[in-house]
Amino acid sequence: MRPLIKSIVEELIDRHASAGRVDLNDIAEAIDARAVSYDEVEYIVTRLEAEGLEVGEPIDAAEVRVMRTVIGAARNLRSSLKRSPTIAEIAAVSGHTQQAVRRALERGRSPAVRLKYR
């Protein structure tokens, strides 16, 4: 990986190790106007997570409610359909957009979320 990317990762680790979390805005600030690729941003996030930092904004109460609705709908559909439901099926039953369903399911799989909201 390019030295620039390694220095960005080191900077973010130094800045946020005590908090244990790096917001996406912090990553953008550290990158600033320097040209980085999508793969390099992915590398930065992966490295930060490998160092034990949570990456992204914290989940708020509204997101927890969406997650509960989506996960409940997914479980009910799985039971009634006897198969894994599609994103579109979950969205239709839960009343949320497909994007919101994807995000809720992704967040619901996160170990940090399972520990905090069980």
C-alpha atoms as a printed R data frame, in Angstrom:
    type eleno elety resid chain resno       x       y      z
1   ATOM     1    CA   MET     A     1   0.000   0.000  0.000
2   ATOM     2    CA   ARG     A     2   1.152   3.523 -0.734
3   ATOM     3    CA   PRO     A     3   3.006   5.360  2.040
4   ATOM     4    CA   LEU     A     4   0.321   8.078  1.926
5   ATOM     5    CA   ILE     A     5  -2.387   5.560  2.832
6   ATOM     6    CA   LYS     A     6  -0.298   4.052  5.603
7   ATOM     7    CA   SER     A     7   0.278   7.511  7.060
8   ATOM     8    CA   ILE     A     8  -3.468   8.262  6.967
9   ATOM     9    CA   VAL     A     9  -4.182   5.006  8.820
10  ATOM    10    CA   GLU     A    10  -1.511   5.766 11.433
11  ATOM    11    CA   GLU     A    11  -2.844   9.298 11.893
12  ATOM    12    CA   LEU     A    12  -6.384   8.032 12.436
13  ATOM    13    CA   ILE     A    13  -5.259   5.333 14.875
14  ATOM    14    CA   ASP     A    14  -3.245   7.871 16.866
15  ATOM    15    CA   ARG     A    15  -6.155  10.327 16.954
16  ATOM    16    CA   HIS     A    16  -8.926   7.881 17.807
17  ATOM    17    CA   ALA     A    17  -7.430   4.929 19.683
18  ATOM    18    CA   SER     A    18  -8.594   6.225 23.060
19  ATOM    19    CA   ALA     A    19 -12.184   6.742 21.820
20  ATOM    20    CA   GLY     A    20 -12.318   3.385 20.027
21  ATOM    21    CA   ARG     A    21 -14.353   4.892 17.169
22  ATOM    22    CA   VAL     A    22 -13.612   6.705 13.924
23  ATOM    23    CA   ASP     A    23 -16.465   8.542 12.239
24  ATOM    24    CA   LEU     A    24 -16.576   8.654  8.464
25  ATOM    25    CA   ASN     A    25 -16.143  12.429  8.594
26  ATOM    26    CA   ASP     A    26 -12.861  11.912 10.443
27  ATOM    27    CA   ILE     A    27 -11.625   9.668  7.640
28  ATOM    28    CA   ALA     A    28 -12.644  12.271  5.060
29  ATOM    29    CA   GLU     A    29 -10.862  14.974  7.048
30  ATOM    30    CA   ALA     A    30  -7.670  12.912  7.257
31  ATOM    31    CA   ILE     A    31  -7.760  12.221  3.511
32  ATOM    32    CA   ASP     A    32  -8.538  15.900  2.801
33  ATOM    33    CA   ALA     A    33  -7.932  16.806 -0.854
34  ATOM    34    CA   ARG     A    34  -5.453  14.002 -1.486
35  ATOM    35    CA   ALA     A    35  -6.416  11.592 -4.247
36  ATOM    36    CA   VAL     A    36  -7.291   8.137 -2.951
37  ATOM    37    CA   SER     A    37  -9.125   5.308 -4.677
38  ATOM    38    CA   TYR     A    38 -12.177   3.408 -3.438
39  ATOM    39    CA   ASP     A    39  -9.922   0.416 -2.820
40  ATOM    40    CA   GLU     A    40  -7.643   2.556 -0.681
41  ATOM    41    CA   VAL     A    41 -10.572   3.857  1.367
42  ATOM    42    CA   GLU     A    42 -11.681   0.257  1.849
43  ATOM    43    CA   TYR     A    43  -8.146  -0.606  2.963
44  ATOM    44    CA   ILE     A    44  -8.188   2.285  5.457
45  ATOM    45    CA   VAL     A    45 -11.481   1.101  6.957
46  ATOM    46    CA   THR     A    46 -10.305  -2.512  7.092
47  ATOM    47    CA   ARG     A    47  -7.062  -1.544  8.820
48  ATOM    48    CA   LEU     A    48  -8.870   0.615 11.376
49  ATOM    49    CA   GLU     A    49 -11.258  -2.232 12.174
50  ATOM    50    CA   ALA     A    50  -8.321  -4.651 12.421
51  ATOM    51    CA   GLU     A    51  -6.882  -2.314 15.067
52  ATOM    52    CA   GLY     A    52 -10.097  -2.685 17.057
53  ATOM    53    CA   LEU     A    53 -11.682   0.638 16.142
54  ATOM    54    CA   GLU     A    54 -15.349   0.919 15.211
55  ATOM    55    CA   VAL     A    55 -15.788   2.797 11.956
56  ATOM    56    CA   GLY     A    56 -18.898   4.842 11.222
57  ATOM    57    CA   GLU     A    57 -21.387   6.891 13.092
58  ATOM    58    CA   PRO     A    58 -22.941   5.493 16.254
59  ATOM    59    CA   ILE     A    59 -26.399   3.990 15.983
60  ATOM    60    CA   ASP     A    60 -29.202   6.186 17.282
61  ATOM    61    CA   ALA     A    61 -32.577   5.189 18.720
62  ATOM    62    CA   ALA     A    62 -34.380   5.624 15.389
63  ATOM    63    CA   GLU     A    63 -31.963   3.225 13.686
64  ATOM    64    CA   VAL     A    64 -32.482   0.691 16.472
65  ATOM    65    CA   ARG     A    65 -36.265   0.866 15.888
66  ATOM    66    CA   VAL     A    66 -35.753   0.306 12.145
67  ATOM    67    CA   MET     A    67 -33.442  -2.619 12.855
68  ATOM    68    CA   ARG     A    68 -36.004  -4.227 15.145
69  ATOM    69    CA   THR     A    69 -38.774  -3.818 12.576
70  ATOM    70    CA   VAL     A    70 -36.652  -5.119  9.704
71  ATOM    71    CA   ILE     A    71 -35.198  -8.070 11.599
72  ATOM    72    CA   GLY     A    72 -38.639  -9.003 12.934
73  ATOM    73    CA   ALA     A    73 -40.116  -8.860  9.431
74  ATOM    74    CA   ALA     A    74 -37.243 -10.947  8.077
75  ATOM    75    CA   ARG     A    75 -37.737 -13.614 10.754
76  ATOM    76    CA   ASN     A    76 -41.491 -13.774 10.169
77  ATOM    77    CA   LEU     A    77 -41.017 -14.015  6.406
78  ATOM    78    CA   ARG     A    78 -38.380 -16.721  6.778
79  ATOM    79    CA   SER     A    79 -40.790 -18.727  8.883
80  ATOM    80    CA   SER     A    80 -43.747 -18.315  6.550
81  ATOM    81    CA   LEU     A    81 -41.836 -18.671  3.264
82  ATOM    82    CA   LYS     A    82 -39.598 -21.520  4.486
83  ATOM    83    CA   ARG     A    83 -36.643 -19.730  2.836
84  ATOM    84    CA   SER     A    84 -34.607 -16.583  3.238
85  ATOM    85    CA   PRO     A    85 -36.657 -13.574  2.162
86  ATOM    86    CA   THR     A    86 -35.382 -11.104 -0.385
87  ATOM    87    CA   ILE     A    87 -34.586  -7.501  0.448
88  ATOM    88    CA   ALA     A    88 -37.636  -6.438 -1.576
89  ATOM    89    CA   GLU     A    89 -39.914  -8.783  0.390
90  ATOM    90    CA   ILE     A    90 -38.599  -7.508  3.716
91  ATOM    91    CA   ALA     A    91 -38.992  -3.910  2.551
92  ATOM    92    CA   ALA     A    92 -42.597  -4.502  1.503
93  ATOM    93    CA   VAL     A    93 -43.537  -6.074  4.843
94  ATOM    94    CA   SER     A    94 -41.546  -3.727  7.087
95  ATOM    95    CA   GLY     A    95 -42.559  -0.530  5.317
96  ATOM    96    CA   HIS     A    96 -38.953   0.587  4.892
97  ATOM    97    CA   THR     A    97 -36.991   1.236  1.722
98  ATOM    98    CA   GLN     A    98 -34.726  -1.463  0.345
99  ATOM    99    CA   GLN     A    99 -31.716   0.702  1.217
100 ATOM   100    CA   ALA     A   100 -32.907   1.006  4.835
101 ATOM   101    CA   VAL     A   101 -33.455  -2.766  4.967
102 ATOM   102    CA   ARG     A   102 -29.938  -3.470  3.662
103 ATOM   103    CA   ARG     A   103 -28.404  -1.086  6.187
104 ATOM   104    CA   ALA     A   104 -30.443  -2.505  9.082
105 ATOM   105    CA   LEU     A   105 -29.510  -6.081  8.205
106 ATOM   106    CA   GLU     A   106 -25.867  -5.113  7.831
107 ATOM   107    CA   ARG     A   107 -25.855  -3.330 11.170
108 ATOM   108    CA   GLY     A   108 -27.752  -6.208 12.764
109 ATOM   109    CA   ARG     A   109 -24.918  -8.546 11.805
110 ATOM   110    CA   SER     A   110 -22.302  -6.348 13.493
111 ATOM   111    CA   PRO     A   111 -20.939  -7.919 16.713
112 ATOM   112    CA   ALA     A   112 -20.893  -4.500 18.407
113 ATOM   113    CA   VAL     A   113 -24.578  -3.993 17.682
114 ATOM   114    CA   ARG     A   114 -25.548  -7.439 18.938
115 ATOM   115    CA   LEU     A   115 -23.716  -6.820 22.211
116 ATOM   116    CA   LYS     A   116 -25.245  -3.370 22.788
117 ATOM   117    CA   TYR     A   117 -28.845  -3.991 21.775
118 ATOM   118    CA   ARG     A   118 -29.781  -7.541 22.723
